[in-house]
Amino acid sequence: MLKLGVIGTSWIARSFIDAAHMTEKFQFSAVYSRRLESAEQFSADFEAIEKFDNLADFFKAPLDVIYIASPNALHFEQAKSAILAGHNVIVEKPAFSNPTELTEIIGLAKANNVFFFEAARNIH
């Protein structure tokens, strides 16, 4: 079971958690929000979820995968920090603002032996 941490408390983050649970491969373990009250409300339906309002502390948690569903402008720095902390990362679309950021993240993921994915899918 992969320990899943989530950055963001929007409906799309909840949808991702629900889908991840259906795979029976992920255990929702931690959530980060800028406001602890939001993290507490978001995780109320789950048991034993660590809640963070400090991003540095969140990245120190023993997580296998971090799903980033924060505002788009924050994706790059959060993904970079997560990768440098040794976490695999799934970033909600659009992942980054430009190709330079994408290239840097791919390089960092390779250098740190972790995976990076953009949460995008085609419906065809």
C-alpha positions as CSV (number, residue, x, y, z in Angstrom):
1,M,0.0,0.0,0.0
2,L,1.4,3.4,-1.0
3,K,1.1,6.2,1.5
4,L,-0.5,9.1,-0.2
5,G,-0.1,12.7,0.8
6,V,-2.2,15.5,-0.7
7,I,-1.5,19.2,-1.1
8,G,-4.8,21.0,-1.5
9,T,-8.3,20.6,-0.2
10,S,-10.5,21.2,-3.2
11,W,-13.1,19.0,-4.9
12,I,-10.5,17.7,-7.3
13,A,-8.2,16.5,-4.5
14,R,-11.2,14.6,-3.0
15,S,-12.0,13.1,-6.4
16,F,-8.4,11.9,-6.7
17,I,-8.4,10.4,-3.2
18,D,-11.6,8.6,-4.0
19,A,-10.2,7.2,-7.2
20,A,-6.9,6.2,-5.5
21,H,-8.9,4.3,-2.9
22,M,-10.7,2.4,-5.6
23,T,-7.4,1.0,-6.8
24,E,-6.7,-0.5,-3.4
25,K,-3.1,0.5,-3.9
26,F,-3.1,3.8,-1.9
27,Q,-3.7,4.8,1.7
28,F,-4.5,8.5,2.2
29,S,-2.2,9.4,5.0
30,A,-1.6,13.2,5.1
31,V,-3.0,16.5,3.9
32,Y,-1.4,19.9,3.7
33,S,-3.4,23.1,3.5
34,R,-2.4,26.7,4.2
35,R,-5.0,26.7,7.0
36,L,-5.1,23.8,9.5
37,E,-8.9,24.1,9.8
38,S,-9.3,23.4,6.1
39,A,-7.1,20.3,6.4
40,E,-9.1,19.1,9.4
41,Q,-12.5,19.6,7.5
42,F,-11.1,18.0,4.4
43,S,-9.9,14.8,6.1
44,A,-12.9,14.5,8.5
45,D,-14.2,11.4,6.6
46,F,-11.0,9.5,7.1
47,E,-9.2,8.0,10.0
48,A,-5.6,8.6,11.1
49,I,-4.8,11.4,8.7
50,E,-1.9,13.7,9.5
51,K,-2.8,17.3,9.0
52,F,-0.3,20.0,8.2
53,D,-0.2,23.8,7.7
54,N,3.5,23.9,7.4
55,L,4.8,22.6,4.0
56,A,8.3,21.8,5.2
57,D,6.9,19.5,7.9
58,F,4.5,17.9,5.4
59,F,7.5,17.0,3.1
60,K,9.2,15.3,6.1
61,A,6.3,12.9,6.6
62,P,6.9,9.3,5.5
63,L,4.9,9.4,2.3
64,D,5.4,7.4,-0.9
65,V,3.5,9.7,-3.3
66,I,2.4,13.3,-3.1
67,Y,-0.5,14.5,-5.2
68,I,-0.3,18.3,-5.8
69,A,-3.7,19.9,-6.3
70,S,-2.9,23.4,-5.2
71,P,-3.3,26.6,-7.3
72,N,-1.4,26.2,-10.6
73,A,1.1,28.9,-9.8
74,L,2.4,26.9,-6.8
75,H,2.9,23.6,-8.6
76,F,6.5,24.0,-9.7
77,E,8.0,25.0,-6.3
78,Q,5.9,22.4,-4.5
79,A,6.8,19.6,-6.9
80,K,10.5,20.6,-6.7
81,S,10.5,20.6,-2.9
82,A,8.7,17.2,-2.8
83,I,11.1,15.6,-5.2
84,L,14.1,17.0,-3.3
85,A,12.6,15.5,-0.2
86,G,12.6,12.1,-2.0
87,H,8.9,11.8,-2.8
88,N,7.2,10.6,-6.0
89,V,4.9,13.3,-7.3
90,I,1.6,13.5,-9.2
91,V,0.8,17.1,-10.2
92,E,-2.6,18.2,-11.3
93,K,-2.9,19.7,-14.8
94,P,-1.5,21.9,-15.9
95,A,1.6,20.8,-14.1
96,F,3.7,23.8,-14.8
97,S,3.7,27.2,-16.5
98,N,6.3,26.6,-19.1
99,P,8.6,23.9,-20.7
100,T,11.6,25.1,-18.7
101,E,9.9,24.2,-15.4
102,L,8.9,20.8,-16.8
103,T,12.4,20.1,-18.0
104,E,13.8,20.9,-14.6
105,I,11.3,18.7,-12.7
106,I,12.0,15.8,-15.0
107,G,15.8,16.2,-14.4
108,L,15.3,16.4,-10.7
109,A,13.1,13.4,-10.6
110,K,15.7,11.3,-12.5
111,A,18.5,12.6,-10.3
112,N,16.6,11.8,-7.1
113,N,15.3,8.4,-8.4
114,V,11.6,9.3,-8.0
115,F,8.7,9.5,-10.5
116,F,6.9,12.5,-11.7
117,F,3.5,12.3,-13.4
118,E,1.0,14.9,-14.6
119,A,-2.6,14.1,-13.7
120,A,-3.9,14.3,-17.2
121,R,-5.9,11.8,-19.2
122,N,-7.4,11.5,-22.6
123,I,-11.0,10.5,-23.0
124,H,-11.2,8.7,-26.4
